[in-house]
Amino acid sequence: VMFQFGSSLFFYYCADHMVYDHRIHGGNFTVPGTYSVSGGTNTAGTLTRWMRDTLYFDLMDGSVAEPYAEMMERVRAIPPGSGGLVVLPYFAGERCPVNDEKARGVIFGLTLEHTREHIYHAALEGIGFSVAQNIAVMEEIGLPVDMVTVVGGGTKNPVWMQIVADILGKPLSIPKVSIGASYGCALLAALGTGALHSFDELASVIKPGRVLQPDAQRHSQYRDVDELASRGVLQKTRGGVILQARETASLDPTYAMRLSVNMDEKNRIARAASAYIYEGDNIMFDSGSTVLELAKELPVRNHLGIITYDLYVALELVNR
């Protein structure tokens, strides 16, 4: 699959059969005998530009040569999860897989400890989670994704690309020529004029550049963030909080290992989420180590209705 990080984000998967799914788009493809699975998000570079113009406007006074490069260096040390901060990047509605023009951006979990670097880092993570959502749809409908090719202006930001690799837990391949759509148009023109004779020749023309490998520990940390962040799993609804259900933690072979990873970040996320739980709420708890930390954060005095299928979370609540 190829993701193009431009003003928005666009992806193509070259499949051997037609795909029908309301969350993404299936159709014919340029390469004979193949089919495309495509879609995109409404923000990528546009959101980083909004962050620059709104939060880093002081860098636009000529004091630094490359504002984006300076922003990148300033967020390099921010840990996964951005100190419990979540940005849903729906600042212009959203395409795949949400497909809701009325979706709106959210900056969730702000505290006095956060800086503009945390907000920008969380925005880069938010777009990374959007990539992960679309790949999850592909894998759900039987399209395997082992490596992700990335092109476009966003590839000039290695911190962002590493965040995406760590969220996905998959390597990112950045071609030697990474300008994206216009290069593809030039290659098609070469085929049309006979400068290239077949699509098979493209393998010798499109040269590999570099491959970013995911960091296993950061990927594990992002899985914990995903328990509360992906697809807005913390939702206020009818006076209660619902955490969308996923697989039980007891069946997750990495669960015990994840319990000991980056507890400070999990605690920050849990504290941010607990602020949205009020007296009299009815709550459904998902599984996972971060949700377990959220259960520990609940004030004992609260009268709550709680449903959970996770043994660890249930035991924590009973013991309290």
Residue, then its C-alpha position, 0 to 999 in steps of 0.5 A: v500500500m502507498f500513502q501520499f502525505g501531501s496537503s491531505l493524505f491519500f492511499y492506494y492499494c493494488a489488489d488482485h480482485m474488486v473490493y466493496d466496502h463502504r469505508i474505502h473505495g474500490g475500483n479499476f486500476t491503471v495496471p492491467g489485471t489489477y484493482s485499486v483500493s483507495g481513499g484518504t483523509n482531509t488533513a495532513g500537511t494542512l494540519t501541520r501548516w495550521m499548527r505552524d501558523t497558529l502555534y509557531f507563528d513566531l518562527m515565521d519572522g525570519s529568525v529561523a530558515e526552515p520553520y517546519a524543520e525547527m518544529m520537528e526538532r522541538v518535538r523530537a523528545i516528546p514521548p509516545g502519547s504526548g503526555g496524555l494528549v490526543v488530537l483527532p485531526y478532523f479539522a476539515g471533516e473527514r474522509c476514510p474511514v470515517n466519511d463524515e463531513k461534519a466531523r470536527g477536530v478535537i484536542f483532548g486532555l490538555t493540562l497546564e503541563h502541556t506545551r505547544e510541542h505536545i499539541y503538535h506532536a499529538a497532531l502528528e500522532g493523530i494523522g498516524f492513527s488515521v493511517a492505522q485506521n485505514i490499514a486496519v480496514m484493509e486487513e479486516i477485508g483480507l488485504p494483507v499489509d506488510m510494508v507501507t510505501v510513503v511519498g509526498g512532502g510529509t516524508k521530509n519530516p523523519v520524526w513524523m514518519q518514525i511516529v507513523a512506523d511506530i504506531l503501525g508496527k510496520p516498516l515504512s519504505i521511502p523511495k529515492v524519488s518521493i514527490g508522489a503524484s507528479y512523478g507517477c504522472a511522468l512515468l505514465a507519460a513515459l509508458g504512453t510515449g514508448a520511453l518505457h515499454s511495460f509496467d514491469e519496467l517500473a520496478s527498475v525505474i522506481k529506486p528504493g530510498r530508505v526504510l524506517q523500522p518501527d521501534a518495538q517498545r514505542h509500538s507497544q506504548y502506542r497500542d496502549v494509547d490506541e485503547l483510548a485514542s483510536r476512533g475516539v474510543l472514549q465517548k460521552t453518550r447519554g450521560g455516560v462514558i462508553l469505551q468501545a469493546r475490543e478483544t479481551a486482555s486475557l487473550d492478548p499474549t503481550y498483555a503482561m509485558r505491556l502492563s510494565v511499559n511506560m506507566d507514567e504515560k498510561n497514568r497521564i492518559a488515565r487521569a485525562a480520561s477520568a476527568y470526563i467521568y461523573e457521578g451517576d454515569n454508566i460506563m462500559f470498560d474496554s480491555g487493556s492495560t491503560v483502561l486498567e489504569l483508568a479503573k484505578e483512577l476512578p474516585v471511590r466516592n462515585h456512584l457509577g454503573i459499570i460493565t466490563y468483560d475484562l477480568y483484570v479490570a473487574l478484579e481491580l474494581v472489586n478490590r476497591 
